Amino acid sequence: MGQDQTKHQIEKGLHLYQSNQTEKALRVWMRVLEKSADPAGRFRVLGCLITAHAEMGRYKDMLKFAVIQIDTARELEDPDYLTESYLNLARSNEKLCEFQKTISYCKTCLNMQGTTVSLQLNGQVSLSMGNAFLGLSIFQKALECFEKALRYAHNNDDKMLECRVCCSLGNFYIQIKDYEKALFFPCKAAELVNDYGKGWSLKYRAMSQYHMAVAYRKLGRLADAMDCCEESMKIALQHGDRPLQALCLLCFADIHRSRKDVQTAFPRYDSSMSIMTEIGNRLGLIQVLLGVTKCWMIQKELDKALESIEKAQELAEGLGNKLGLLKVHCLCERIYRTKEQQRELRDHVVKFHECVEEMELYCGMCGESIGEKNNQLQALPCSHFFHLKCLQTNGTRGCPNCRRLSVKPGYV
């Protein structure tokens, strides 16, 4: 297959894919991959296969094609191709919750920069790196990466990237419980979709609606949460977006649990768990198991709650997800307090405080915890964050956390 024919077949596949004929598109692209002698065409078709498998939640296949793409990029001996292929490798590992590998591949991308195309990819690299740091609950570095990605998006006038970063920032603020910011950022993403998204895939609309739903639920606005989640789910079903379907089912279950409707919540959690297991989203599985645990606790079925929480703990330890572990210890503390098992209770209290210290989840000004309840937070330029009221009351001539870190080594 020659260069022109390769190009024609890739376009044919794209047309099919955009018409929701995904399996036909995949067959066309696989034929190109088998028959084309044009390395640049093969590289492009591998990019199409990586994107399609990512959106379907076939992350292991996504990774397989990303590895082949690296070999093709080396054959082309072009740093732009190599940077793009390492970014796809980073993204594949991010989806499979291999966060340390993601960070390593992102660093490789950033070390390769030099040409214009590579520099334009830096925003996407920073976003993937931020998502990985967030998966590991390293909040300062995650925020630093998201802010870098946002700067790249603004400098390159890349509205799609800005939309994706806003959704990740929404997720970031959900985790540290500043629910106003958690709603602000996906609302900003939804505005971008309305203003610029006529030629975009509907997935951007679905993504922003999902993150708005999560924030609305946390704020207790359950009817708004349900509306946004239903819209997101409708698009996810139309486009066969399995990862988003799993997240929407989790959100539906959480909404029903918030309404104390445990019997409706359980089947939603089960459906979400089934898809999360199928696609390999272990971070999502932790959230499902925590939700199931809370349902059993509502029903006062404490032994069943402990069964779910043990599975969540195992996953969180395997991923290095410190916030997941903190939530596990918090729930175990409540369960063992009710069961009046003092030794186990003390053990989880100690581990809970160790997690708080490790993640620096406390305000460097007042010493009170961050992420325990909904609070307005403010980040300084170094990406350390504090209670907004503490900054307003005390002001700052530099970051107290950074000052403490700079004196620590002398006393070790």
N, C-alpha and C positions, 0 to 999 in steps of 0.2 A: 504494500500500500504506500503510494507516494505522498509527498508533502501536502498537495492540494486536496487529495482524496481524504487524507487524515483530518485536515481542517474541516472539510465538509461533513464528515461523519461525527466529529466532536460537536459541531453546531446542531446537527440532527438530534444527537443525544440530549443536548441542552434544551432544545425545543420540546422534546418528549417529557423531559424532567419537569420543565415549567408548566406543562399541561397535566401534571400529576400522574403521568404514565411512567412511574419510577422504574419498574422492573424492565420495561422495554428499553428505557434509557441505559440502564446498567448493561443490558445485553449488547447494545450498540457500542458502548465504551469498551467493554471487555474484548469485542472483536478487534477494535482499533489497537488495543494493547497487545493482542496476539499477533496482528498482521503488519503493523506499521514499522517501517524502517527508519522513521524520522524521530530522533531523540527528543527534539523540542516538542513535537506533537505528543509523544509518549508522556513527557513530563506534564503537559497540560491535561491530558486525559486522566492521568493519575490524580491530579488536583481535583478534577470533577468527581472521581470515584471516592476520594477522601471526604469531600464535602457531603456527597450523597449518603455515604455510610455513617457519617457523624450525625446527620439529621434523622436518620432512621434508628439511631442508637446501636448500630452494629460496630461497636468501638474496637473489637479485636480485629475485624476486617479493615477498619480505618487505619489501625496501627500497621497491619501487614502491607497495605498500599503505601503508607508513609515511608516504610523501610525500603521498598522498591524504588520510591521516588528519590531517595537519597543516592542510591546507586546510579540512577539516571542523571541526576544533577552532577555527580562526579565525572560521569562520561562527557557531559557538556562543558566541563571545566569553566563554569561561569559562577562567580560569587553570589550573584542575585538568585540564581536557581538554587544554589546550596543553602542560602539563608532561608528561602521560602520552604525548602524541604525540611530543614531543621525546625522551623516554626510548626509545620504540620506534625512532625514527630512529637514536639512539645505538647501540642493540643491533644494528640491521641492519648498521650500519657496522662494529661490533665483529666480527660473524660474517664479514663480507667482508674482515676484516683491515685495514680503513682506520682505524688506531688514532688518528691525529691528529684526524680528523673525529669519532670517538667521544668523545674528550676534550673537544673543542669543544662538541658537543651536550650532553654531561653538565654542563658549566659553565653552559650556557644554562638547563638544568633547575634547577640549584641557585640561579640568580639569580632564578627565577620564584617561589620558594616564598612561602608566606604562609598558605595555607589548610591545614586539617587533612589533607586527602587528599594534597596536594603534599608535605607533611612526611613522610607515611607512605611516599612513593615514594623519599625520599632514600637509604634503605638500598640500594634496587635501583640507583639512580644511582651510588652509591659503588662498588658491586660491578662494574658495567659499566666504570667509570672505572679501577678497579684492574686488571681484565682487560686493558684497553688499555695501561696503563703496563707491565704484565707482558709484553705482546706487544712493547713497545719496549725491554724489559730495563732499565726505570728502576725498580729494585727498591725503593728507599726509598719512593718515592711510591706504588708498588703496595701495599706493606705498610700504609702509612698509610690508603689507601682501604679495604682489606679490614678493617682494625681498626675504621674508622668504620662500615662496613656491619654488622659484628658487633655494635657498640654499638646501632645502630638496631634490629637484629633482637631483641636482648635487651630493649631499652626498649619495643618494640611487641609483644613476645612472639610474634614472627613466626618460627615453626619452619622453614617452607619456605625463607625467606631464609637463616636460619642454616645450613641444610643445604647450600645452594648456595655460601655463603661458605666453609664448611669444605672443600668440594671445590676451590674456587679456592686456598685456603691450602695444600692438599695439593699442588697443581700448583706453587705458588710455592716450597715447600720442596724439591720434586723438582729444580727448576731451580738452586737454590743448594746442593744436595746435603746437606741435613740430613734423612736418610731416616727417622729416628725420628719427627720431626714430620710428614714427608710421609705417613707411615702413620697417625699419631695423628688427624689432622684428618678424612680420609675415614672412619676407623673411627667417629669422633664423628658424622659425617653418617649412617652406617649405623645407629647407635644411635637417632638422631632418627627415621629412617624406621621402625624397629621400634616405637618408643614412640608416635609421633604420626601415622604415615603411612597409617592405614587408609583415609582418604578421598582420599589423594594419588594422583597418577598414578604408575605403576610406574617412570617415567623417573627419579625421585629415587633409587630403589633401584639402578637400573642405573648411574646416574651415580656413586654412592658405591662400588659394586663395581668399576667401571672404575678409579677413582683408587686404590683399595686394590691392585688388580692391578699397577698401575705401580710403586707403592711396594714391594710384595712382590718384584717382579722385581729392582729396584735393590738390595734387601737380600739377594738370592741365594736367596730362598724361592720357587723356580720352580713347585713343585707348588701352593702357595697362590695364586700369581699366576695360574696356569692355571685353577684353580677359579673365582676371582672373575671372570676375564675371560670364561669360558664362560657364567656366569650373566648377566653384563651383555649379552653378545652375544645370548643367547636372548631377552631382553626387547626388545633393539633390533630383532631380526628380527620379533618379534610385532607391534611397533608401527610398523614401517616407518621407524625412526629411522636415516636414512642417515648423518648425521654421527657418531653413536655407533658404528655398524657400522664405519666407516672407522677410528676410533680403536681399536676392539677388534682389528681385523685388524692394525693397526700393532703393538699390544701382543703379539698372538700371534707375529708375525714376530720381535719383539725377544726374546721368550722362547726361540724356536727358535734364534735367533742366540746367545743366552747359553749354550745347550746345544751350541753349535758345529755345529748341524744346519742348515747353510746351504741345502741343497737344499730343505728344507721352508720355510725362511724366505722365500726369493725369491718364490714365488707369492703368499704372504700380503702381502708388500710391494707386489707388482704390483696386487693387488686393492684394497688400501688406497689406493694412488696413483690408481687409476682413479676411486674415489669422491671422494677429496679434490679431484681435478681437476674433476670434474663439479659439485661443490657450491661450489668456489672457496675451500677452506680452504688458503691458501698457507702458513700457519704449520705446519699438519699436513704439508704436502708437504715442507717443510724437514726435518722429523723423519724422514719416510720415506726421503728421499735420503741423510741421514746414516747411517741403518741399512743401506741398500743399499751405501754406501761401505765400511762396516765389514765387510760380508760379502765384498766383493771383496778387501779387505785380508787377511781370513782365508785366502782362496784364493790370495793373492799375485798377484792380477790388478791390478797397480798402475795401469796406464793406464785400465782400466775404472773403477777407484776414482776417478781424477782426473776422468773424464767426469761421474760422479754429483756429485762435490763442487763442480764448477764450476756446475752447475745450482742446487745448494743455495746457493752464494755469491750468485748472481744474484738469487734469491728473497729471501734475507736482506737484501741491500743495498736491494732495492726496498721491503721492508716497514720497514726501519729496525730489524730485529731483531738487536741487538748480540750477544746470547748465541749466536745461530745463527752469526754471523760468527766469534766466538771459537772455536766448535767446528770450523768450517771451517779456520781457521788452525792449530789444534791437530792436526787430521788431516793437513793438507797438510805440516806440519812432519815428521810421522812418515813420510809417503810419500816426501818428498824426501830425508830422512835415509837411508832404505833405498836410494833410487835414486842416492845420493851426488851430488846436484845442489846444490852449496853456495850458489850465488847465490839460487836459489828458496827454499832452506831459511832463509837469513838474512832474506829478505824476509818470510816468514811468522812467524818468531820476533819480529821487530820489530812486525808488525801484531797479533800475539797480545798482546803486552805493552801496546800502545796500547789494545786493547779492555778489558783488565783495569783499566787506569787510568781509562778513560772510564766504566766501570760501577761503579767503586769496589769491585771484588771482592777486597778484602783487609781484614784485620782491623786496625782503627785502633790496636790495642794492641801486637800482636806483629809486625805488618807482613807476616805470612804470607798467602798467597792464600786466598780463600774460593771454594768451588765447584769446587775441583780434585779433592777426594776427600770421602767421607762424613765429616762433622764435625758435632758438636752446636753449634748456634748459639743466640744469645740476642739479642733486639731490646730496645733501650732505648725509653723513651716517645716519643723523636723518630723512631723507626723505623729508625735506623741499627743494623746488627747486627754482632755480634762473636763470636769463639769463646767458648763458654760457659766453658771452662777459664781463659781470659784474664780474664774478668770475675770469676770466683771467686778467682783468684790475686791480681789487682791491685785489685779493687774499682773503684769510679768515683764521683767527685764531679761528675757531669755527663758529657756525651758528648765524647770527645776529637775526633771528627770535626766536631761542631758548633763546638767551640772553634777548630779549624784553619780552618774556613770563615769564621768571624767575623773572623779576622785577615788572611785572604788579600787582600782588596781594597786594603789599605794598602800592599802590597808590589808591586802590579801596575805 
